[in-house]
Amino acid sequence: MRARATEPPSGSLIDSYASKPGFYTDCFSTEISGHVTFEDYLSAFYGSWLFRLERLILRSLLKVPTSDRDLSAYITGDTNAFAVWRLEQRQDNQMIAKAVSGSNRTRSWFLLDHESQGCTRLYFGSVLEPAQAEDGERPRLGLVFRIALPAHKLYSICLLNAAARRLARLKTP
């Protein structure tokens, strides 16, 4: 199954941002057969070829360290930071982390849900925080964010698909 835009499950960590004025949230999901742990999902996501490319860019252009050891500690919950992300909240099956470089206005959200028919649903979403509003104005995303949204959505879908493919490969003996 290919990743597609969907509504996040009720009560998810991303819900609190969806109702805030001017905030943008999205949610994409896909499912794979079998049981997957949350750590397996995060490992497949951050270890996918596409995210490894993002890590290379962070390391090369922004000089942000992204070691495999740091990533492993982040995935297992031994540390609350990896590269530009800082953990805001984590539960057994979901987490949300804020990017702390650049504009400091983006968050990544992950959720894993075990479904009844032996499948696991993977969710991935983003939060884009509006710029500080002038007195009396409604907060809103800037022009750059609005222009980049179609590319952002496509990239999110590609990241989730890459993670699902990696999980499927790792599960196949």
Beta strands, then each sheet from edge to edge (+ up, - down):
strand 1: 4-5
strand 2: 24-33
strand 3: 81-82
strand 4: 85-90
strand 5: 94-99
strand 6: 106-114
strand 7: 119-128
sheet 1: 1+ 2- 7+ 6- 5+ 4- 3+
end
